[in-house]
Amino acid sequence: MSITPESLQKEYQLRFGHLADYRQSVWQILCSEFFSKYVSPDARVLDLGAGWCEFINNVKAGQKYAMDLNPDTEKRLSPDIRFLHQDCSTKWDLEPGSLDVVFTSNFLEHLPDKDGVTRTIAQAYECLAPGGCLICLGPNIKFLNGAYWDFYDHYVALTELAVEEVLRLEGFDVELCVDRFLPYSMSQGSTPPLFLLRLYLKFSFLWRFAGKQFLVVGRKK
């Protein structure tokens, strides 16, 4: 299956169309109660593989950008966010050093190969200012086994250590590498009460039982 704007539209509608409101509520909590520690109110932030914009619409920042090939992304963006409709593994339409934070969630595994992942990480490094951070969240194949391949557009199998290594190879210092962070996926229809998510984020020992996604944070030297 080739990756096209049309295929991305269909995949998102199929997987998340019935969960759009719940996902927005989840990301409001994730942004305000966890990821805000990495994003200052005046930061310049890019959401890499923004999808339906749950992160970038909810995070508080000074300048916001979203990058995706899915044409539906632009339709869902808040009006103050600049949309970059491009292949992330080619040169980004941004000046070097013009970002403070690059965030990506459940995206790198959808790139066609590891070379695409490497070139994407290199572009993030180039566009981040010194001291800027790259936040990577995604499914950890260590804990998913065959279920990782239940999604037809998963191409690259990743663990927290693999992501840590490619970040280091591209020049980042890795300041956080968590093998188990969030549960795997909302696309399977599970909608736990939101107060449980707040408790889950607060008590990190719970991550060892339910977490199947890694969280890796790299910082540009």
N, C-alpha and C positions, 0 to 999 in steps of 0.2 A: 504494500500500500504506500503510495507516495503522499507526502505531506503537502496539502494544498489549502488555501483559505477556505474552500468549500468543505473539505473533509473536516477541518477544525470546527467549523460552524455546526456540522451534523453531530460530531462527537460530543461537543458541549451540550447541545440540546438533548441528546439521548441520555447523557449521564447526569446532568445537573438541572435540567429544566424544571423538574418537580421539587427541587431543593433550593431554589435561588434565594428565597427569603430567609430560610434557616441558615444558609451559608453566610449571608450578609451579617446576621446576628452573631454567628460564631467569630467572624473576622473582626467585628467591632470589639469583641472581648479580647481576642488575641492581640490586636494592635494596642489597645489601651492598657492592658494588664501584663503584657509581656514584651512585645517588640518595641514599644515606645522607649525602652531603656537604651536602645541602639540608635534611635532617631530623635535628634533634637528638634524643637519646634521650627528652627530656621534652616534645617538641613535640606540639601538638594538630593532627592531620592528618585531612583528609577526602579520600577517593578518590571523585572525581566520575565517574559512569559506571563503577562498580566491576566490573560484569560478574561473573566468577567469582572475584573477590577476590584475584587473584594478587599485586597490589601491596600492598594493605592488610594481608593476612595475613602478608606477609613483612617489611615495613618495621618497624623498631624505633622506637617512639614512645610518648609518655606517654598520650595519649588518641587513640583512632582512631574514625573515622566512615566509613561507606560510603553512597553515594547511587546509587540505580538504580531503574528501573521494573520490571526483571526480578525476578519473585518468587523465582527460583532463587538470587539473590544472597544473601539472608538465610540460606538453607540452607547456604551454603558459608563463611559468615563464622566466624572464631574467636569464642568466646563473649564476649570482652571488647570487642567492636566494636559500636558503636551503628549500627543500620540506619535510613536515612532513605528511605522508599519514597515518592518524590514526583517530580513534574515539576521538573527543575532550573531551568527558566526562570521559575518562580514563586518567591515568597518562601520562602527556606529556613527550616526549622524549627530555627534556631540563633540565638543572640544575636549582635548586631553585635560584631565584634572578638574573637570567641571561638575563632578558628583561627589557627594559625601557618603552615600549609602547606595548599594545595589542589593536588591532583595529578590530572591527567586524561590518559589515554592512549587514542588511537584512538576518540574519543568525539564530539568537536565536529562532525565531518563527518556524524554520524548525526542531528543535530538537523534539524528540518524546513525551517528557513530561517535566513538571517543574522540576522533579528530575534531568533530564539531563541538564537543564539550570543551576541549582544550582551547580552541580558537575563541569560543565564547568567553571563557574565563580570562583569556588574555585581553579581550576587548574591555571587560569590566575593569581589569587592572589599569589599563591605559586611561580610561575615563574617570577613574577615582582620583581624588586629590590625595596627597600624602596623609596618612592617618585615617583615610576613609575605609569603610568596611564592606565586605561582601557577605551576605547572610544566605546560606543555602539550606533549604528544608526539602526533604524528599523521602520516598520509600526506601527502606533499608532491606536489601535482598537477603541479608543474613537471617531475618526473622519472618520472611514471607514465603520462602521456598517457591513452589509452583504457582502460588497465588499472584506472584509478581507479574506473571504472563497472562493473567486474566484480561488485561487491557491490551487490545490489539496493537496499540500505538506505543507500547513500551519497547524501546530498542536497546538501551544501554543499562545494564545491571550495575547498580552502585551500592557501596557501603559507605559508612562514615569515614573509614580509613582511606578508601579510594578517593573520596572528595578532598580529604585533608591533604593527600599526597599531590593531587593535581594543583591544588591551591599553592602549596609550597613550591612546586616546580615552576609555577608562573610568577613567583616572587612574593607571595603573601606570607606574613606571619599568621599562624593559626592560634587564636586565643581561646577558642571553645570548640570542642569536638565531642558531641553527645551521640551515642549510638541509638538510644531509645528516647524519643521525645513525644510526639503526638501519636495517637492511634492512626491506623493505616489510611482509611478513605471514608469520605462521606457519600461517595457515589453509590454505595450499596444500600442506601436507604435508612441507615441508623441516624436517629435524631434525639440523642439523650438530652435531658433538661439542661438548660444553659448554666444553672447554678453548679452543676457537676463539673463543667469545664473550668469554672473559676476555682473550684476546690482542687482540681487536677493540676492547674498551673501553679497553685500556691504550694502544694505538697509534692515536691519533685520525687519523693520516694515512690509515688504511684506510677511514675513513668516506667519503672522497671517491670511492671506487670502488664501495662497496656500499650506502651510505646512501641511502634514499629516504623517510625520515621526518624531519620537522623536529623541533627541540627549541627551545622558547622559554620563558624564565623571566622573569616580571615580579615586581616588588616593590612593595608598597603604600607610598606615600610617608609 
